[in-house]
Amino acid sequence: MNGLNVEAILDKILGAMSTRTVVGEPMEVQGLTLVPVLTIAFGFGAGGGEAPNAQQGGSGGGGGGGARVKVEGVLVIKDGDARFLPTTSGGTLDRLLDMVPDLLQKAKIKVEKARQDESNGD
């Protein structure tokens, strides 16, 4: 394998991975902050062999690998509110993440109303 073993190859690939490969660089577009969200998958395999004795001769080896990067969606931030827009048809998790900002806003309103009612009742 050209002087590199599987461990050295994996070290190089893992060294290249960072949180930016999963959550991309934020981009500003017309007052919106867009943050791409990705999934990354990779796999490797290697093997080798030798003849069971010197009379049969021969040896062999090989290896391979692959990687996939998929854009799952974009986190859109505007005026302090965040919303996740999936690029796929959307599963339960995507819908749940999409609802979080609205749920937080409703909870904030209820807490503020409860505090106001409490202060008016004293």
Summary of the structure (lengths in Angstrom):
residues: 122
radius of gyration: 26.0
end to end distance: 78.3
largest distance: 98.3
contacts: 250
relative contact order: 0.12
helix: 36%
strand: 40%
